[in-house]
């Protein structure tokens, strides 16, 4: 399966955030999405997740013999700040989620404790109120929902930045384990995390996505080269904005 973006555009007033964006993501890979602040990473995620509409272009899921438009149900969005009902326990919420989505989840919801075990959440933790959960535990609950729903695309917005070392390691291994069934797009500002976890790195700037050559990643100074690419993109963006302002 592939997620194919063609000529995707999104503007806010005079600002062109996504400009005829073209890219192809493949199932079975974790993509690291890099970009400077304001580059449009959140906008891209919101467009993919159906939270905002693109101005033009197409976003399609393509198999060997079929293609269709990307739908809201095709996308799971792991927010950097999880939004969960804090008046329920983790177990109660997952049970409720399964009951509401029973037609989609089918047999995958038969072993709730198995899901919590997979997330390394103790018996005590799974029966605590969610308001008592750490940030990392809330993110684990989010991931459980996607394991149940099995969306084609999973978007992860800075999901590991506030985790302790153990939880971050557990989550990274989980993502590696599930990538065969999904297209995973991972937004982060931490270059070392991206290179450690992701199969491919992509830079978003000036509204376009650029794949980083695998050759760069094998070189001793690859981090410096990627930082220079980001710095160069940022400088070009500032020059363009100044030029546009001068033409007004």
HELIX and SHEET records of a PDB file:
HELIX    1   1 UNK A   41  UNK A   48  1                                   8    
HELIX    2   2 UNK A   72  UNK A   74  5                                   3    
HELIX    3   3 UNK A   90  UNK A  100  1                                  11    
HELIX    4   4 UNK A  102  UNK A  105  1                                   4    
HELIX    5   5 UNK A  106  UNK A  109  5                                   4    
HELIX    6   6 UNK A  112  UNK A  118  1                                   7    
HELIX    7   7 UNK A  123  UNK A  126  1                                   4    
HELIX    8   8 UNK A  130  UNK A  132  5                                   3    
HELIX    9   9 UNK A  135  UNK A  149  1                                  15    
HELIX   10  10 UNK A  165  UNK A  178  1                                  14    
HELIX   11  11 UNK A  179  UNK A  181  5                                   3    
HELIX   12  12 UNK A  191  UNK A  197  1                                   7    
HELIX   13  13 UNK A  214  UNK A  217  1                                   4    
HELIX   14  14 UNK A  222  UNK A  246  1                                  25    
SHEET    1   A 4 UNK A  15  UNK A  26  0                                        
SHEET    2   A 4 UNK A   2  UNK A  12 -1                                        
SHEET    3   A 4 UNK A  56  UNK A  62 -1                                        
SHEET    4   A 4 UNK A  67  UNK A  69 -1                                        
SHEET    1   B 6 UNK A  75  UNK A  78  0                                        
SHEET    2   B 6 UNK A 153  UNK A 157  1                                        
SHEET    3   B 6 UNK A 183  UNK A 187  1                                        
SHEET    4   B 6 UNK A  30  UNK A  34  1                                        
SHEET    5   B 6 UNK A 200  UNK A 205  1                                        
SHEET    6   B 6 UNK A 208  UNK A 211 -1                                        
END                                                                             
